[in-house]
């Protein structure tokens, strides 16, 4: 008897539809082999939704996502929408999904694959064996804190304000996700803050430290964010799992991503407390290569593996996809962004076909 799941598919903009086609094809192929039956329902988000409805996240799209078992998201954005007001830009779809689905935990792995180690700008001895998971709080902190805005002139000067704010409940919630994640990995968790300057970070450190008593099998350390940014480049192998707030996590997860040599290889998962999750590649919509069959679909495919593992609780199917990616890379197939000596460059669609042959 197959397990049936409804997946909301949001291809988005730029290369989104191209890489999404590969991601869906891979899920369709792996599903029946693991007793999984998927119903894929496509909807608009981002710039495509703005063009069709005037809104980056139509109500119908959000309702579909709420009724689905998981959301499979491509990439949103492009220069043609840059002149719109901040509340109408494609990226507002991402914030709307996070708030509307309660996606408070973002998981971003940064794994240096042995097949791509020479794609990194860092020395082999620095990055070989790197396997980091960044757990980022996603719906609090400075991006959502109040008050915020650009305020009217006082004595001829306007003032821009954003508020970094975290409650004890929000800190504990993301902390538990991080400790549980570290427990499943190497049992080491580094909490990143700026407690030497910011009161909000002082509360963060206090609550994470108190929570550690419930996880005696996890080794907890603390690090200031500026030092962490330096250490990720200096000695990334010291890290296993990192937990931090919204702003710091936004920056550090991108830095960790580039250790791997290509942001085009990295997936992510945004999770709620027991509800629908969103699974998407880390990279953007790359409008400069959209429609040219040059895009790397592997981050989208690996996001599908995270959808299976974290969203649906199907680790064996997730493992199958990850093995397929490794096999294709072992065979020397590459898209242009990860090409190197003794490799064969193929396009987005062909990469998808190679994956299907080894699944």
C-alpha positions in Angstrom: 0.0 0.0 0.0 1.5 3.3 -1.1 1.7 6.3 1.1 0.2 9.3 -0.6 1.5 12.9 -0.2 0.3 16.2 -1.7 3.2 18.5 -2.7 2.7 22.1 -3.5 5.1 23.0 -6.3 6.1 26.7 -6.7 8.6 27.0 -9.6 9.1 30.7 -9.2 11.1 32.8 -11.6 14.3 32.8 -13.7 15.8 29.3 -13.7 13.2 28.1 -11.2 10.9 26.3 -13.7 13.9 24.6 -15.4 15.4 23.2 -12.2 12.0 22.4 -10.7 11.2 20.2 -13.7 14.2 18.1 -12.9 13.5 18.0 -9.2 9.9 16.9 -9.7 11.0 14.2 -12.2 13.5 12.8 -9.7 10.8 12.6 -7.0 8.4 11.0 -9.4 11.0 8.4 -10.2 12.1 7.6 -6.7 8.6 7.6 -5.2 7.2 4.3 -6.5 10.4 2.5 -5.6 9.8 3.4 -2.0 6.0 3.0 -1.8 5.4 6.7 -2.2 2.6 8.3 -4.3 3.0 12.0 -4.9 0.3 14.5 -6.1 2.1 17.6 -7.4 0.0 20.8 -7.5 1.6 23.8 -9.1 1.0 27.4 -8.0 2.4 30.9 -8.6 4.8 32.7 -6.3 7.3 35.5 -6.7 7.6 37.5 -9.9 5.4 35.2 -11.8 2.6 35.7 -9.3 3.1 39.5 -9.4 2.7 39.5 -13.2 -0.4 37.3 -13.0 -2.1 38.6 -9.9 -0.3 41.7 -8.7 0.8 39.9 -5.5 4.0 38.0 -4.8 2.2 35.4 -2.7 -1.5 35.1 -3.7 -3.9 33.9 -1.0 -4.7 30.8 -3.1 -1.0 29.9 -3.1 -0.7 30.2 0.6 -3.8 28.2 1.2 -2.6 25.4 -1.1 0.7 25.3 0.8 -1.2 25.0 4.1 -3.2 22.1 2.7 -0.1 20.3 1.4 2.3 17.8 3.1 5.3 19.8 1.9 6.1 22.8 -0.3 8.7 22.4 -3.1 10.0 25.9 -4.0 12.2 27.0 -6.9 13.8 30.5 -6.9 12.1 33.9 -7.0 13.1 37.4 -8.1 14.6 39.2 -11.1 15.6 42.7 -12.1 12.3 43.5 -13.9 10.6 43.7 -10.4 13.3 45.7 -8.7 11.4 49.0 -9.0 8.4 47.8 -7.1 7.7 48.8 -3.6 9.3 46.7 -0.9 6.0 45.0 0.0 5.4 44.0 -3.6 8.7 42.5 -4.6 9.1 38.8 -5.4 11.1 38.2 -2.2 8.1 39.1 -0.1 6.7 35.7 -1.1 9.4 34.1 1.0 8.7 36.1 4.0 4.9 35.5 3.5 5.5 31.7 3.4 7.7 31.8 6.5 5.1 33.8 8.5 2.1 32.1 7.0 3.3 28.6 7.7 5.2 29.3 10.9 8.5 28.3 9.5 10.8 29.2 12.4 13.7 26.8 11.7 15.9 26.9 8.6 18.3 24.1 8.1 21.2 24.7 5.6 23.8 22.0 5.2 27.2 22.9 3.8 29.0 19.7 2.8 32.2 19.6 0.8 31.7 16.7 -1.6 34.9 14.9 -2.5 34.1 15.1 -6.2 33.9 18.9 -6.1 36.6 19.7 -3.5 38.8 21.5 -6.1 35.9 23.8 -7.0 36.3 25.7 -3.7 38.5 28.7 -3.5 40.0 27.5 -0.2 42.9 25.0 0.1 42.1 21.3 0.1 43.6 20.8 3.5 41.3 23.5 5.0 37.9 22.2 3.6 38.4 18.4 3.0 35.8 16.6 5.1 33.8 19.8 6.0 30.2 18.9 6.9 28.3 21.7 8.7 24.7 22.2 9.4 23.5 25.8 10.1 20.3 26.1 12.0 18.9 29.6 11.6 16.0 31.1 13.4 13.7 32.3 10.6 10.7 34.3 11.7 12.0 36.5 14.5 14.9 38.8 15.1 15.6 42.0 13.2 13.7 41.0 10.1 10.4 40.8 11.9 10.9 42.9 15.1 8.8 46.0 15.8 9.1 48.9 15.4 10.5 49.0 11.9 10.4 51.4 9.0 11.6 54.8 7.7 10.2 57.5 9.9 9.3 61.1 9.0 11.7 63.9 9.2 12.6 65.3 12.6 14.5 68.6 12.1 15.0 67.7 8.5 16.4 64.2 9.0 14.6 60.9 8.4 15.3 57.9 10.5 15.4 54.2 9.6 14.6 51.7 12.3 14.8 47.9 12.6 14.4 46.1 15.9 16.3 43.0 16.9 14.0 41.2 19.3 13.8 37.6 20.6 11.6 36.2 23.4 12.6 33.3 25.6 10.0 31.1 23.9 11.5 31.8 20.4 15.0 31.1 21.6 14.1 27.8 23.3 12.1 26.7 20.2 15.0 27.1 17.8 17.4 25.8 20.4 15.6 22.5 20.7 15.7 22.0 16.9 19.5 22.7 17.0 20.2 20.3 19.9 18.1 17.6 18.3 19.9 18.1 15.0 23.3 18.0 16.7 22.3 14.8 18.5 21.8 13.1 15.2 25.1 14.3 13.8 28.5 14.4 15.7 27.0 15.8 19.0 28.6 19.2 18.8 26.6 22.5 18.8 28.1 26.0 18.5 25.7 28.8 19.4 26.6 32.1 17.7 25.6 35.5 19.1 27.0 38.9 19.9 26.5 38.8 23.7 29.4 41.1 24.4 27.4 44.0 22.9 23.7 43.1 22.5 21.2 42.5 25.3 19.1 40.3 23.0 22.2 38.1 22.5 22.8 37.9 26.3 19.3 36.5 26.7 19.9 34.2 23.7 23.1 32.8 25.4 21.4 32.4 28.8 18.5 30.4 27.3 20.7 28.2 25.1 23.0 27.4 28.0 20.0 26.5 30.3 18.6 24.3 27.5 21.9 22.4 27.2 21.2 20.7 30.6 18.5 18.6 28.8 21.0 17.4 26.2 24.0 16.1 28.2 25.1 14.1 25.1 25.6 17.3 23.1 28.7 19.4 23.6 27.7 23.1 23.6 30.1 26.0 22.8 29.5 29.7 22.3 31.1 32.0 19.8 30.7 35.7 18.8 29.4 36.2 15.3 32.5 38.1 14.1 34.8 35.4 15.3 32.6 32.7 13.8 32.7 34.5 10.4 36.5 34.3 10.6 36.7 30.8 11.9 34.5 29.4 9.1 37.2 30.5 6.6 40.2 29.7 8.9 39.2 26.3 10.2 35.7 25.2 9.1 36.2 21.6 10.2 35.9 22.7 13.9 32.2 23.1 13.3 29.4 20.4 13.3 26.1 22.2 14.0 25.7 26.0 14.3 22.6 27.7 15.8 22.0 31.4 15.5 19.5 34.1 15.0 17.9 35.4 11.8 20.4 38.1 10.7 23.5 36.3 11.7 22.2 33.0 10.2 21.5 34.7 6.9 25.1 35.9 6.6 26.9 32.9 8.0 24.9 30.3 6.1 25.9 32.0 2.8 29.5 32.1 3.9 29.4 28.4 4.8 27.8 27.7 1.4 30.8 29.1 -0.4 33.2 26.7 1.3 31.7 24.1 -1.0 32.8 25.9 -4.1 29.3 26.4 -5.6 26.1 27.7 -4.1 24.4 25.9 -6.9 24.9 22.6 -5.0 23.2 23.5 -1.7 19.7 22.7 -0.5 17.7 24.0 2.4 14.7 23.1 4.6 12.5 25.5 6.5 10.4 23.8 9.2 7.5 24.6 11.4 6.4 22.8 14.6 4.9 19.7 13.1 3.3 21.5 10.1 4.1 22.0 6.4 7.8 22.6 5.6 9.3 24.5 2.6 12.2 23.0 0.7 14.3 25.1 -1.7 17.8 25.6 -3.1 19.9 28.2 -1.5 20.8 30.0 -4.8 18.8 32.7 -6.5 16.9 32.8 -9.8 19.9 33.5 -12.0 17.9 35.5 -14.6 21.1 35.9 -16.8 21.0 32.2 -17.7 17.3 31.5 -17.5 15.9 29.6 -20.5 19.4 28.6 -21.8 19.5 25.1 -20.3 22.7 26.1 -18.3 21.3 25.9 -14.8 22.6 23.5 -12.2 19.5 21.5 -10.9 21.4 19.6 -8.2 20.5 22.0 -5.3 16.9 21.6 -6.3 17.2 17.9 -6.4 18.9 17.7 -3.1 16.2 20.0 -1.6 13.8 17.2 -2.7 15.9 14.8 -0.7 15.5 17.1 2.3 11.8 17.2 1.6 11.7 13.5 1.9 13.9 13.3 5.0 12.6 16.2 7.1 9.2 16.9 5.6 7.8 13.4 5.0 10.0 11.2 7.3 11.2 9.1 4.4 15.0 8.8 4.9 15.5 5.8 2.6 14.1 7.6 -0.4 16.2 10.7 0.5 19.3 8.5 0.7 18.5 7.2 -2.8 18.5 10.6 -4.3 21.7 11.7 -2.5 23.4 8.5 -3.8 22.2 9.2 -7.3 23.8 12.7 -7.2 27.0 11.3 -5.9 27.1 8.6 -8.7 26.5 11.2 -11.5 29.3 13.3 -10.1 31.6 10.3 -9.8 30.9 9.7 -13.5 32.3 13.1 -14.3 29.1 14.9 -15.4 28.9 18.6 -14.5 27.0 21.7 -15.3 29.1 24.7 -16.2 29.2 26.2 -12.7 31.0 23.1 -11.2 33.0 22.0 -14.3 36.7 21.2 -13.9 39.5 19.2 -15.5 38.5 15.8 -16.8 34.8 16.5 -16.5 32.0 16.6 -19.1 29.8 19.7 -19.2 26.1 19.1 -19.8 23.0 21.2 -19.4 20.2 21.2 -16.9 17.9 18.8 -18.7 20.7 16.4 -19.5 21.8 16.4 -15.8 18.2 15.4 -14.9 18.4 12.5 -17.4 21.7 11.3 -16.0 20.1 11.2 -12.5 17.1 9.2 -13.7 19.4 6.6 -15.2 21.2 5.9 -11.9 18.2 6.1 -9.5 
